[in-house]
Amino acid sequence: MRLPPYRQALAWVLLALTPACQEEGQAPRVQLVTTACMGLPPLENVTWLLLRVTGEGIHPPIERVAPVDLRPEDVPAVPPGPGRVLEARGYTDEPFFSGQVVSVGRSAPFEMPAEGGPAEPVRVVLRRVETWVPLEDAQRPGECLHLTEPRAGHTATLLKDGRVLLAGGFQVDGSGNAETLASLEILDPGGRTLSFLPGAGGGAARRAFHTATLTPGGGVLLAGGEVSQAGVAVPLRSAGVWDPVTEEVQGFELAWARSRHGAAMDSGGRVLLAGGVGEAGALVPEPEGVDPQALRGFSVPQALPRLGASVSAVQEGQRVAVIGGSDGTALVPEVLTFAFDGATFVPEATGARLRQPRRNAALAPFAGQRLLVVGGYGSPEAPEINGNALPMSEVIDWSAAVPRVSEGPSFVARGDVCAEALSAGRVFVAGGRRQDPASFKLVSSGLVEQVIPTASETSAVLGQPPLASARYLHTCTPLPDGSVLVTGGLDDSLGSPVIQESALIYMPVPRD
């Protein structure tokens, strides 16, 4: 079957292939979807496809090279079992020789029965590699999808079914004042749809600078944050768990009002809220635990006034680490962990210290049991007073009894970046704020970098194509197909603040 012209803005390639019986399994029906609302379509200049099947018990991956004009027998057989993934890579010439990969797509995990094939075709959405592209709107082919409400200071949470929940944030009115949002949006990157929820119960009250944590049951815990009233930010005690089935939020109250804090969940499904700004602009003096299933908080009696601290689960979720931040007068170098003792989170002194104390840094898992601490600011004051954006990173290795802190790779100096783990131990870093070389003021940045693990401890940093618009207070979300979704954010690089409404996808080149 011949493909539609490559230069069309939208190309659907449906391969309703008859399963071909083979000794190791059967070939499923496959649906390749290639979309483009701008830029090159994923199959432009593609002459060959590499089809790969992975999953439990499949070592090495099953691979087959085929011309772009696929025949039924070109689809590899898939062994029976759950969690199978079909990947398609488009090449300019024959793979493993002179061909370059220019597009990649991966299916959602599917179950391959012992006889026959899946009831529905296995769907693979191809994306152009190393290119920032907006999501196409499935309901309006050829047109780009935008957020219903531009937003910054919001959260984006990957749900178990591959959709992404966007919650809260703020806009800027004509007078330059922040307007806090109560709305939620559900973005489906694979289906290329967006559902707008104006409100979802009391727990979804207007909030920005809150935290959002995926619960074991598939819901999303929305905790704290702030609302802007007459130009004044008021921290919130409210929290709630959003239910993906009812699309409603069941709300409850926290012991402390807090905003601009950190949160992480341990392996038992309990969430630690740490740091942040409380009432009257004071630092919140204590952490707080949350049991999302019981819709309640619990006391964590430990002094921990901290602003700009980074929080992450470590050691397979057995502990939650609180790293860096400012106590209001000085930066804190100590790395502290909390473990649940059956009643509450109990602090544990690790003996580890940051080599460079910092606030507003980003954290990402990095090649095994290591944690990469990226960027931030080297002054305890608010970044707007003395930004001092940092160009260095640090690596904390949690495999030893005492966590080992070592120097990490260097980045372009900036804080408020997003950093997310990719496959093969890589870390994706995007956006943030840098210091303008002329005015020394902090301005938003569109820089994108990728950390590649190497034999040396410092690893390598590769520059990636920048975002079309600079931004911070944005979100970065790794998607199941290996791409990264970036939504919203604030761009002040040209003077007046502009809140972004874009939903952009970036597909890194595979490294296996």
KOLMARKOL-457613 format. One line per field, with one value per residue (C-alpha): residue in three letters; y, z, x. Coordinates in nm, 2 decimals, padded with zeros to 4 digits. Each point is the difference from the previous one (the first is absolute). Example, Ala and Ser with C-alpha at 12.3 -4.5 7.8 and 13.67 -1.06 7.14 Angstrom:
BEGIN
code	(Ala  Ser)
c2	(-00.45  00.34)
c3	(00.78  -00.07)
c1	(01.23  00.14)
This chain:
BEGIN
code	(Met  Arg  Leu  Pro  Pro  Tyr  Arg  Gln  Ala  Leu  Ala  Trp  Val  Leu  Leu  Ala  Leu  Thr  Pro  Ala  Cys  Gln  Glu  Glu  Gly  Gln  Ala  Pro  Arg  Val  Gln  Leu  Val  Thr  Thr  Ala  Cys  Met  Gly  Leu  Pro  Pro  Leu  Glu  Asn  Val  Thr  Trp  Leu  Leu  Leu  Arg  Val  Thr  Gly  Glu  Gly  Ile  His  Pro  Pro  Ile  Glu  Arg  Val  Ala  Pro  Val  Asp  Leu  Arg  Pro  Glu  Asp  Val  Pro  Ala  Val  Pro  Pro  Gly  Pro  Gly  Arg  Val  Leu  Glu  Ala  Arg  Gly  Tyr  Thr  Asp  Glu  Pro  Phe  Phe  Ser  Gly  Gln  Val  Val  Ser  Val  Gly  Arg  Ser  Ala  Pro  Phe  Glu  Met  Pro  Ala  Glu  Gly  Gly  Pro  Ala  Glu  Pro  Val  Arg  Val  Val  Leu  Arg  Arg  Val  Glu  Thr  Trp  Val  Pro  Leu  Glu  Asp  Ala  Gln  Arg  Pro  Gly  Glu  Cys  Leu  His  Leu  Thr  Glu  Pro  Arg  Ala  Gly  His  Thr  Ala  Thr  Leu  Leu  Lys  Asp  Gly  Arg  Val  Leu  Leu  Ala  Gly  Gly  Phe  Gln  Val  Asp  Gly  Ser  Gly  Asn  Ala  Glu  Thr  Leu  Ala  Ser  Leu  Glu  Ile  Leu  Asp  Pro  Gly  Gly  Arg  Thr  Leu  Ser  Phe  Leu  Pro  Gly  Ala  Gly  Gly  Gly  Ala  Ala  Arg  Arg  Ala  Phe  His  Thr  Ala  Thr  Leu  Thr  Pro  Gly  Gly  Gly  Val  Leu  Leu  Ala  Gly  Gly  Glu  Val  Ser  Gln  Ala  Gly  Val  Ala  Val  Pro  Leu  Arg  Ser  Ala  Gly  Val  Trp  Asp  Pro  Val  Thr  Glu  Glu  Val  Gln  Gly  Phe  Glu  Leu  Ala  Trp  Ala  Arg  Ser  Arg  His  Gly  Ala  Ala  Met  Asp  Ser  Gly  Gly  Arg  Val  Leu  Leu  Ala  Gly  Gly  Val  Gly  Glu  Ala  Gly  Ala  Leu  Val  Pro  Glu  Pro  Glu  Gly  Val  Asp  Pro  Gln  Ala  Leu  Arg  Gly  Phe  Ser  Val  Pro  Gln  Ala  Leu  Pro  Arg  Leu  Gly  Ala  Ser  Val  Ser  Ala  Val  Gln  Glu  Gly  Gln  Arg  Val  Ala  Val  Ile  Gly  Gly  Ser  Asp  Gly  Thr  Ala  Leu  Val  Pro  Glu  Val  Leu  Thr  Phe  Ala  Phe  Asp  Gly  Ala  Thr  Phe  Val  Pro  Glu  Ala  Thr  Gly  Ala  Arg  Leu  Arg  Gln  Pro  Arg  Arg  Asn  Ala  Ala  Leu  Ala  Pro  Phe  Ala  Gly  Gln  Arg  Leu  Leu  Val  Val  Gly  Gly  Tyr  Gly  Ser  Pro  Glu  Ala  Pro  Glu  Ile  Asn  Gly  Asn  Ala  Leu  Pro  Met  Ser  Glu  Val  Ile  Asp  Trp  Ser  Ala  Ala  Val  Pro  Arg  Val  Ser  Glu  Gly  Pro  Ser  Phe  Val  Ala  Arg  Gly  Asp  Val  Cys  Ala  Glu  Ala  Leu  Ser  Ala  Gly  Arg  Val  Phe  Val  Ala  Gly  Gly  Arg  Arg  Gln  Asp  Pro  Ala  Ser  Phe  Lys  Leu  Val  Ser  Ser  Gly  Leu  Val  Glu  Gln  Val  Ile  Pro  Thr  Ala  Ser  Glu  Thr  Ser  Ala  Val  Leu  Gly  Gln  Pro  Pro  Leu  Ala  Ser  Ala  Arg  Tyr  Leu  His  Thr  Cys  Thr  Pro  Leu  Pro  Asp  Gly  Ser  Val  Leu  Val  Thr  Gly  Gly  Leu  Asp  Asp  Ser  Leu  Gly  Ser  Pro  Val  Ile  Gln  Glu  Ser  Ala  Leu  Ile  Tyr  Met  Pro  Val  Pro  Arg  Asp)
c2	(00.00  00.34  00.28  00.34  00.28  00.08  00.37  -00.01  00.16  -00.31  -00.36  -00.30  -00.33  -00.29  -00.34  -00.23  -00.30  -00.36  -00.17  -00.22  -00.32  -00.06  -00.23  00.27  00.16  00.19  00.34  00.24  00.25  00.34  00.35  00.26  00.36  00.29  00.35  00.35  00.33  00.18  -00.10  -00.32  -00.30  -00.30  -00.20  00.27  -00.14  -00.34  -00.30  -00.28  -00.10  -00.19  -00.18  -00.11  -00.21  00.02  -00.13  -00.25  -00.30  00.15  00.03  00.13  00.20  -00.15  00.22  00.00  00.25  00.07  00.25  00.28  -00.16  -00.28  -00.34  -00.22  -00.23  00.29  00.03  -00.21  -00.27  00.08  -00.27  -00.05  00.19  00.33  00.33  -00.03  00.33  00.05  00.27  00.14  00.21  00.18  00.02  00.19  -00.30  -00.36  -00.02  -00.11  00.13  00.36  00.07  00.26  -00.03  00.29  -00.12  -00.23  -00.13  -00.25  -00.17  -00.02  -00.34  -00.26  -00.37  -00.25  -00.30  -00.36  -00.02  00.27  00.36  00.30  00.10  00.34  00.10  00.08  00.38  00.18  00.38  00.10  00.32  00.19  -00.03  00.30  00.24  00.20  -00.04  00.10  -00.27  -00.03  00.02  -00.33  00.17  00.26  -00.18  00.23  00.25  00.02  -00.07  00.27  00.01  00.13  00.24  00.13  -00.09  00.02  -00.12  -00.30  -00.38  -00.28  -00.35  -00.31  -00.23  -00.38  -00.01  00.24  00.31  00.31  00.20  00.38  00.17  00.37  00.26  00.36  00.25  00.37  00.26  00.32  00.18  -00.26  -00.16  -00.37  -00.17  -00.35  -00.28  -00.26  -00.20  -00.34  -00.13  -00.36  -00.03  -00.32  00.01  -00.33  00.08  00.37  00.12  00.25  00.00  00.32  -00.02  00.34  -00.13  -00.33  00.05  00.19  -00.18  00.15  00.36  00.27  -00.08  00.06  -00.11  -00.31  -00.36  -00.29  -00.37  -00.31  -00.24  -00.38  -00.01  00.22  00.32  00.33  00.16  00.38  00.17  00.35  00.28  00.36  00.23  00.36  00.24  00.38  -00.06  -00.19  -00.37  -00.19  -00.35  -00.28  -00.28  -00.18  -00.33  -00.26  -00.32  00.02  -00.32  -00.09  -00.19  00.27  00.29  00.15  00.10  -00.11  00.27  00.01  00.25  00.00  00.10  00.27  00.24  -00.02  00.10  -00.04  -00.32  -00.34  -00.34  -00.37  -00.33  -00.30  -00.36  -00.04  00.27  00.27  00.35  00.24  00.37  00.20  00.37  00.29  00.33  00.02  00.27  00.36  -00.10  -00.20  -00.33  -00.31  -00.13  -00.37  -00.27  -00.18  -00.35  -00.09  -00.32  00.04  -00.31  00.12  00.36  00.13  00.16  -00.10  00.18  -00.02  00.16  00.13  00.35  00.05  00.36  -00.01  00.18  -00.12  -00.35  -00.29  -00.31  -00.35  -00.37  -00.19  -00.36  -00.15  00.22  -00.12  00.36  00.35  00.24  00.38  00.16  00.36  00.31  00.31  00.04  00.37  00.12  -00.26  -00.28  -00.35  -00.25  -00.30  -00.29  -00.13  -00.31  -00.11  -00.36  -00.11  -00.18  -00.12  00.32  00.30  00.10  00.00  00.20  -00.16  00.19  -00.15  00.18  00.11  00.36  00.18  00.12  00.32  00.10  00.11  00.07  -00.05  -00.29  -00.28  -00.37  -00.30  -00.37  -00.06  -00.33  -00.25  00.11  00.35  00.33  00.30  00.34  00.26  00.37  00.23  00.32  00.05  00.27  -00.04  00.30  00.00  -00.05  00.33  00.17  -00.18  -00.28  -00.14  -00.28  -00.30  -00.18  -00.32  -00.31  -00.27  -00.37  -00.18  -00.37  -00.18  -00.35  00.04  00.01  00.37  00.17  00.12  00.35  00.06  00.27  -00.03  00.14  00.37  00.17  00.35  00.19  00.02  -00.08  -00.11  -00.25  -00.32  -00.33  -00.33  -00.35  -00.17  -00.35  -00.13  00.21  00.33  00.32  00.27  00.37  00.28  00.37  00.19  00.34  00.13  00.33  00.25  00.09  00.37  00.07  -00.30  -00.04  -00.34  -00.07  -00.32  -00.23  -00.24  -00.21  -00.38  -00.24  -00.38  -00.18  -00.32  -00.24  -00.08  -00.20  00.31  00.11  00.35  -00.14  00.21  00.28  00.04  00.31  -00.07  00.22  00.28  00.07  00.24  00.22  00.04  -00.10  -00.08  -00.11  -00.26  -00.38  -00.28  -00.35  -00.31  -00.20  -00.38  00.02  00.15  00.36  00.30  00.23  00.37  00.21  00.36  00.22  00.37  00.18  00.34  -00.01  00.29  00.22  -00.04  -00.34  -00.24  -00.31  -00.29  -00.21  -00.25  -00.38  -00.10  -00.35  -00.09  -00.34  -00.07  -00.23  -00.36  -00.11  -00.38)
c3	(00.00  -00.10  00.26  -00.05  -00.12  00.26  -00.02  00.12  00.34  00.12  -00.11  00.13  -00.08  00.10  -00.03  00.06  -00.04  00.01  00.29  -00.14  00.20  00.09  00.24  00.27  -00.01  -00.23  -00.17  00.13  -00.21  00.02  -00.04  -00.07  00.06  -00.13  00.07  -00.05  00.05  -00.08  -00.11  -00.18  00.02  00.17  -00.32  -00.21  -00.16  00.17  -00.21  00.26  00.32  00.29  00.20  00.35  00.25  00.37  00.32  00.29  -00.11  -00.34  00.01  -00.22  -00.17  -00.31  -00.30  -00.36  -00.28  -00.27  -00.28  00.08  -00.23  00.25  -00.09  00.25  00.04  00.10  00.34  00.25  00.20  00.37  00.26  00.22  00.33  00.16  -00.02  -00.36  -00.17  -00.37  -00.11  -00.35  -00.11  -00.33  -00.18  -00.30  -00.12  00.11  00.38  00.14  -00.31  -00.12  00.10  00.26  00.23  -00.06  00.17  00.29  00.14  00.27  00.08  00.34  00.17  -00.13  00.07  -00.27  00.04  -00.07  -00.30  -00.24  00.08  00.19  -00.07  -00.11  -00.22  00.18  -00.03  -00.05  -00.03  -00.18  00.10  -00.16  00.21  00.15  -00.11  00.21  -00.14  00.13  00.05  -00.29  00.08  -00.09  -00.04  -00.24  -00.21  -00.11  00.28  00.32  00.34  00.27  00.36  00.07  00.25  -00.01  00.33  00.20  00.35  -00.07  00.03  -00.26  00.12  -00.22  00.07  -00.02  -00.33  -00.17  00.02  00.18  00.26  00.00  00.32  00.11  -00.06  -00.08  -00.29  -00.01  -00.05  -00.20  00.31  00.05  00.30  00.05  -00.04  00.16  -00.19  00.13  -00.32  -00.08  -00.35  -00.11  -00.29  -00.19  -00.20  -00.18  -00.09  -00.06  00.20  00.28  00.25  00.20  00.35  00.13  00.36  00.17  00.36  00.30  00.00  -00.34  00.12  -00.17  00.07  -00.14  00.12  00.15  -00.03  -00.18  00.07  -00.17  00.25  -00.01  -00.08  -00.31  00.14  00.04  00.34  -00.03  00.31  00.11  -00.23  00.00  -00.14  -00.10  00.17  -00.08  -00.11  00.33  00.00  00.26  00.08  00.02  00.25  -00.24  -00.17  -00.19  -00.21  -00.36  -00.12  -00.37  -00.01  00.14  -00.10  00.34  00.29  00.36  00.22  00.35  00.22  00.08  00.33  -00.16  -00.28  -00.23  -00.36  -00.21  00.19  -00.10  00.01  -00.06  00.06  00.17  -00.09  00.24  -00.18  00.27  -00.11  00.18  -00.05  00.09  00.02  -00.17  00.09  00.25  00.15  00.01  -00.23  00.28  -00.08  00.10  00.31  -00.04  -00.27  -00.02  -00.10  -00.21  -00.04  -00.34  00.05  00.33  -00.12  00.31  00.11  00.29  00.21  -00.06  00.31  -00.14  -00.04  -00.37  -00.12  -00.35  -00.33  -00.33  00.12  -00.24  00.11  -00.15  00.09  00.01  00.07  -00.18  00.19  00.35  00.08  -00.11  -00.03  00.06  -00.17  00.02  00.03  00.21  00.37  -00.06  00.08  -00.14  -00.24  00.15  -00.12  00.20  -00.18  00.23  -00.05  00.16  00.05  00.11  00.34  00.00  00.14  -00.16  -00.21  00.22  -00.11  -00.05  -00.02  -00.30  00.06  -00.37  -00.09  -00.33  -00.15  -00.10  00.22  -00.22  -00.02  -00.28  -00.15  -00.20  00.08  -00.24  00.04  -00.18  -00.10  00.27  00.37  -00.07  00.01  -00.21  00.17  -00.29  00.01  00.25  00.17  00.23  00.22  00.29  -00.10  -00.25  -00.35  -00.11  00.26  -00.08  -00.26  -00.01  -00.24  00.03  -00.30  00.19  00.11  00.26  00.01  00.32  00.00  00.23  -00.04  00.29  00.37  00.01  -00.32  -00.20  -00.16  -00.30  -00.27  -00.29  -00.35  -00.07  -00.15  -00.13  00.33  00.08  00.27  00.00  -00.27  -00.05  00.00  -00.08  -00.04  -00.34  -00.10  00.00  00.31  -00.18  00.15  -00.20  00.12  -00.14  00.05  00.33  00.07  -00.09  00.08  -00.28  -00.08  -00.04  00.29  00.22  00.06  -00.02  -00.32  -00.13  -00.22  -00.28  00.03  -00.01  00.10  00.04  00.23  -00.14  00.24  -00.09  00.16  00.20  00.30  -00.15  -00.31  -00.32  -00.06  -00.35  -00.12  -00.15  -00.23  00.22  00.07  -00.24  00.30  00.32  00.31  00.37  00.24  -00.28  00.03  -00.16  -00.01  -00.14  -00.20  -00.03  -00.37  00.10  -00.09  00.23  00.03  00.10  00.09  00.09  00.18  00.02  -00.26  00.11  -00.23  -00.21  00.29  00.08  00.14  -00.24  00.12  -00.24  -00.13  -00.20  00.05  -00.17  -00.06  -00.03  -00.10  00.08  -00.22  00.14  00.15  -00.02)
c1	(00.00  00.14  00.02  -00.17  00.24  00.25  -00.05  -00.36  -00.05  -00.17  00.07  -00.19  00.15  -00.22  00.15  -00.29  00.23  -00.12  00.19  00.27  00.07  00.36  00.18  00.06  -00.34  -00.23  00.02  -00.26  -00.19  00.18  -00.12  00.27  -00.11  00.21  -00.11  00.13  -00.17  00.32  00.35  00.11  -00.23  00.16  00.03  00.16  00.32  -00.06  00.08  00.04  -00.17  00.15  -00.27  00.10  -00.20  00.09  -00.15  00.05  00.19  00.10  00.38  00.14  -00.28  -00.16  00.10  -00.09  00.10  -00.26  -00.05  -00.23  -00.26  -00.08  -00.13  -00.19  00.29  00.23  -00.16  00.19  -00.18  -00.06  00.04  -00.31  00.00  -00.09  00.19  00.11  00.11  00.04  00.24  00.04  00.30  00.02  00.34  00.13  00.18  00.06  00.04  00.34  00.17  -00.03  -00.36  -00.08  -00.30  -00.24  -00.33  -00.09  -00.32  -00.09  -00.33  -00.16  00.07  -00.24  -00.07  00.06  -00.23  00.13  -00.23  -00.11  00.09  -00.12  -00.36  00.11  00.29  00.32  00.03  00.33  00.02  00.32  00.17  00.29  00.32  00.19  -00.28  -00.24  -00.35  -00.34  -00.25  -00.24  -00.37  -00.17  -00.33  00.14  00.26  00.28  -00.05  00.21  -00.14  00.02  -00.08  -00.35  00.14  00.36  00.16  00.33  00.07  -00.22  00.06  00.00  -00.05  00.04  -00.30  00.02  -00.18  00.25  -00.21  00.13  -00.19  00.07  -00.11  -00.02  00.26  -00.05  -00.05  00.09  -00.27  00.03  00.15  00.27  -00.17  -00.01  -00.34  00.00  -00.18  -00.23  -00.03  00.14  00.08  00.05  00.25  00.02  00.33  -00.07  -00.36  00.08  -00.30  -00.05  -00.28  -00.07  -00.14  -00.10  -00.02  -00.01  -00.12  00.14  00.33  00.08  -00.03  00.20  00.36  00.35  00.34  -00.15  00.12  -00.16  00.08  -00.13  -00.15  00.02  -00.37  00.05  -00.13  00.19  00.07  -00.02  00.15  00.04  00.09  -00.11  -00.27  00.05  -00.24  00.03  00.36  00.09  00.09  -00.20  00.13  -00.26  -00.07  -00.23  00.10  -00.19  00.02  -00.12  -00.17  00.06  -00.33  -00.24  00.23  -00.08  00.22  -00.07  00.14  00.14  00.20  00.37  00.14  00.22  -00.07  00.29  00.10  00.32  00.09  00.12  -00.17  00.09  -00.17  00.17  -00.05  -00.29  -00.21  00.06  00.10  00.23  -00.06  00.31  00.09  -00.18  -00.15  -00.28  -00.22  00.12  00.29  00.18  00.17  -00.21  00.18  -00.08  -00.05  -00.33  -00.09  -00.31  -00.18  -00.19  -00.21  -00.13  -00.03  00.19  00.32  00.22  00.25  00.38  00.15  00.33  00.11  00.07  -00.06  00.12  -00.07  00.12  00.09  -00.02  -00.19  00.02  -00.06  00.33  00.12  -00.30  -00.24  00.11  00.10  -00.09  00.30  -00.02  00.30  00.12  -00.21  00.02  -00.10  -00.07  00.35  00.24  00.01  -00.02  00.26  -00.12  -00.18  -00.28  -00.21  -00.33  -00.12  -00.35  00.01  -00.36  -00.14  00.17  00.31  00.31  00.31  00.34  00.32  00.19  00.33  -00.01  00.04  -00.03  00.33  -00.17  -00.30  -00.29  -00.37  -00.26  00.20  -00.15  00.04  -00.01  00.09  00.33  00.15  -00.09  -00.03  00.14  -00.18  00.10  -00.03  -00.02  00.05  -00.18  00.12  00.30  -00.16  -00.25  -00.20  -00.28  00.14  -00.13  00.22  00.33  -00.06  00.36  -00.11  00.22  00.17  00.10  -00.18  00.06  -00.06  -00.11  00.06  -00.24  00.14  00.25  -00.09  00.10  -00.12  00.30  -00.02  00.22  00.04  -00.24  00.02  -00.01  -00.31  -00.08  -00.06  -00.37  -00.25  -00.37  00.08  -00.19  00.20  -00.15  00.15  -00.01  00.09  00.36  00.08  -00.03  -00.13  -00.19  00.03  -00.21  -00.08  00.05  00.14  00.34  00.18  -00.01  00.36  -00.08  -00.24  00.09  -00.37  -00.16  -00.19  -00.16  00.20  -00.08  00.31  -00.02  00.27  00.03  00.23  00.16  00.16  00.36  00.29  00.10  -00.20  -00.07  -00.17  -00.06  -00.25  -00.13  -00.19  -00.34  -00.22  -00.13  -00.36  -00.16  -00.10  00.20  -00.18  00.01  -00.28  -00.07  -00.04  00.20  -00.16  00.17  -00.26  -00.01  00.11  00.33  -00.08  -00.03  -00.30  00.05  -00.30  -00.06  00.25  00.08  00.22  00.14  00.30  -00.13  -00.12  -00.37  -00.10  -00.18  -00.17  00.04  -00.29  00.21  00.02  00.33  00.14  00.37  00.12  00.37  00.20  00.01  00.33  -00.05)
